[in-house]
Amino acid sequence: MMVPDARRGIDPALIVILAGVAAALHVGKLPPALPVLRDAFALSLVEAGFLLSLVQLAGMTLGLTVGLAAGSLGLRRCMVSGLAILSAASALGGFAYDATSLLILRGLEGMGLLLAVTPAPSLIRRLAAHEHIDAMLGLWGAYMPFGTATSLLTVPWLVRWIGWQGSWWLFAIPSLAMAIWLQLAVPADEKATASVAGAWTDRLRRTLASRGPWLMALTFALYSGQWLAVIGFLPSIYSQAAIASETAGALTALAAAVNIVGNAGAGRLLQRGVAPRALLYCGFVAMAAGAAVAFMPALDAGPVVQYVAVLVFSMVGGLIPGTLFALSVRLAPDNHTVATTVGWMQQLSALGQFTGPPLVAWVANRVGDWHWTWLVTGAFAGAGAIFSSRIAALLRTGRPRPN
């Protein structure tokens, strides 16, 4: 493991986290532009839900494969390639002339996102000092809300001044810049990676035969599906309520940004000895309660209380990914399957994000409003709590056992 040298300036592990933020910008750029895109391409609400979640298609189908490849092809090389693909797809997306071309390029962005983020926890583990690993992995869990919040805050203004196409072109720049910085500042991949890691099939077998990767991946899916559904549709909900796009973007950005508090806090709390089970339970209970208060018609909590409930939903829910990323290096079958484990987590997380928004949109479309969407998120949270209890039981037994 490499301990960062203070003389080199910024900690290389932090550069990896910033690269993840640059990748996450592309996830958050779409929700504020969704009302404009729906008008431009005549999209239905359900079609908009699939456009919102299509960036996860690559992760849903190829997450495990990328996790396997990253360990053999090189962690840094994989991240740099993903950032370059994101930059190219976003630049081309500004030229999309119909919904089909935009959907295809959105799927390509998903492939770039997968390549950029899947190797990151393994790379952070290699770069960070031992005593800082939990904190850094908890901070890594904040890459998505931080990048998403930045996009949600800026895109409404950008769309007003340069259009959604100009926004897509502009967002190609940070990904390209981080690809170059990562290539220059992060130490090169070890040449022996492939031989040390062993055959792909062997690592695949060890990963999928272990309970830890399955439990973490399923738990992550249940978290990410409901988080993206609520945060992703907030601009559309506020647009229907005749709230100005800039105000809606700022409110949604804050709701996404507070998720960082939970992610970063999870790493710190784990360092201080707080049980992972407590953090996971707390996160899912807060998400279930927050969604219920925000959307349940019987409560009629009022707009201020409902918005505070959304903030609680996102902030305390952030304990979940921060905890799971930290556990990924402990519940992987061995040191050589950490990237593969994270790839499997990414794959099922993407499945949750792919199915969550369309499912919430379908419920809202069926009942004519958003008031019953809390049933979907509540079901996700309840299932997540059940899987969290299984993770806690596994941690008590020590190393993961084969299924």
Summary of the structure (lengths in Angstrom):
residues: 403
radius of gyration: 19.9
end to end distance: 30.3
largest distance: 60.6
contacts: 1599
relative contact order: 0.17
helix: 83%
strand: 0%
